């Protein structure tokens, strides 16, 4: 799915590693003795499994709510859209009318969360939108206009 919705090799590689459980978590690093704490990098209260920082953590839930609200405001998602874990985590793609763009946004969201584990300044919606804007500009220059057509006139991306 990642190859269909983006040309970014970073995002494709990240999704491959995520799906093959090759994304390092605090739980794993704790179990092999390289770190003294297995708790989540965001909430510090729950063990950081593969799923927790990307979906279950209350901080990430807040981020996903903001992303979903932003996509609803752009009329890419219906107002009553309910984001499920399997869609947010890329285990089952969104199949709506704007699937390529929505799946790309969710993939970028997962990568944004991953970056936030190591860089605190990445943890907000505006940074996420700026990252999407950079991806938008690169893909437009490479000739991929179809997916981004709906956002071409939107000033905040």
C-alpha positions in Angstrom: 0.0 0.0 0.0 2.8 2.5 0.9 4.2 2.2 -2.7 0.8 3.1 -4.1 0.2 6.2 -2.0 3.7 7.8 -1.8 7.0 8.1 -3.7 8.9 8.9 -0.5 11.4 6.1 0.1 11.6 7.1 3.8 7.9 6.5 4.2 8.0 3.2 2.2 10.9 1.9 4.3 9.3 3.0 7.5 6.0 1.2 6.7 8.0 -2.0 5.7 9.8 -1.9 9.0 6.6 -1.2 10.9 4.7 -4.1 9.3 7.6 -6.5 9.9 8.0 -5.4 13.5 11.4 -3.9 13.0 10.6 -0.6 14.6 12.5 -0.4 17.9 10.4 0.1 21.0 11.4 0.9 24.6 10.0 -2.5 25.6 12.4 -4.3 23.4 15.4 -2.2 24.3 14.6 -2.8 28.0 14.3 -6.6 27.5 17.8 -6.8 25.9 19.2 -4.7 28.7 20.2 -1.5 26.8 17.7 0.7 28.7 16.4 0.8 32.2 12.9 1.8 31.5 10.3 0.2 29.2 7.6 2.9 29.5 6.2 4.8 26.5 8.3 7.8 25.3 5.1 10.0 25.3 3.0 9.1 28.3 5.6 7.4 30.5 3.0 5.2 32.2 2.5 2.2 29.9 5.0 -0.2 28.5 5.9 0.8 25.0 4.8 -2.1 22.8 4.7 -1.8 19.0 1.1 -0.6 19.0 1.0 1.6 22.1 2.9 4.7 20.9 1.2 4.6 17.5 -2.4 4.1 18.7 -3.1 3.4 22.4 -1.2 6.2 24.0 -3.5 9.1 25.1 -1.0 11.6 23.5 -1.2 9.8 20.1 -4.9 9.5 20.3 -5.1 13.3 20.6 -2.8 13.6 17.6 -5.0 11.2 15.5 -8.1 13.2 16.5 -6.5 16.4 15.3 -5.4 14.8 12.0 -8.9 13.4 11.5 -10.5 16.7 12.3 -8.1 18.5 9.9 -9.0 16.0 7.1 -12.7 16.5 7.9 -12.3 20.3 7.6 -10.8 19.7 4.2 -13.8 17.6 3.2 -11.6 14.6 2.5 -13.4 12.6 5.3 -17.0 12.7 6.2 -17.9 14.5 9.5 -18.9 11.3 11.2 -15.7 9.4 10.2 -14.3 7.1 12.9 -10.7 6.3 12.5 -10.0 2.7 13.5 -6.6 1.3 14.6 -6.2 -1.0 11.6 -6.6 2.0 9.2 -4.4 4.3 11.2 -1.7 1.7 11.5 -1.8 0.8 7.8 -3.0 -2.7 8.3 -6.1 -2.1 6.1 -6.1 0.9 3.7 -8.9 3.4 3.6 -11.0 2.7 0.5 -13.0 6.0 0.2 -13.1 8.3 -2.7 -9.8 10.0 -1.7 -8.1 6.8 -0.5 -4.6 7.6 -1.9 -4.4 11.0 -0.2 -5.9 9.7 3.1 -3.7 6.7 3.3 -0.7 8.9 2.6 -1.7 11.2 5.4 -2.1 8.3 7.8 1.3 6.9 6.8 2.9 10.3 7.2 1.2 10.5 10.6 2.8 7.2 11.7 6.1 8.4 10.6 5.6 11.7 12.4 4.8 9.8 15.6 8.0 7.8 15.1 10.1 11.0 14.6 8.5 12.5 17.7 10.0 9.6 19.8 13.4 11.1 19.2 12.7 14.8 18.6 10.3 16.5 21.0 9.8 19.5 18.6 8.1 17.3 16.1 5.1 16.6 18.3 2.3 18.9 17.0 -0.2 19.1 14.1 1.5 22.1 12.4 4.8 20.3 12.1 2.9 17.4 10.6 1.2 19.7 8.1 4.5 21.2 7.2 6.0 17.8 6.5 3.0 17.0 4.3 3.5 20.3 2.5 7.1 19.3 1.8 6.0 16.0 0.5 3.3 17.7 -1.6 5.8 20.0 -3.3 8.3 17.2 -4.0 5.6 14.9 -5.5 4.1 17.7 -7.6 7.5 18.4 -9.1 7.9 14.7 -9.9 4.6 14.8 -11.8 2.3 13.1 -9.3 -0.6 15.7 -9.5 -3.6 13.4 -9.4 -3.4 12.5 -5.7 -2.8 16.1 -4.6 -5.3 17.8 -6.8 -7.8 18.3 -4.0 -5.2 20.1 -1.8 -3.6 22.2 -4.6 -5.5 25.3 -3.7 -5.4 24.8 0.1 -3.1 27.4 1.6 -2.2 25.5 4.7 -0.5 22.6 2.9 
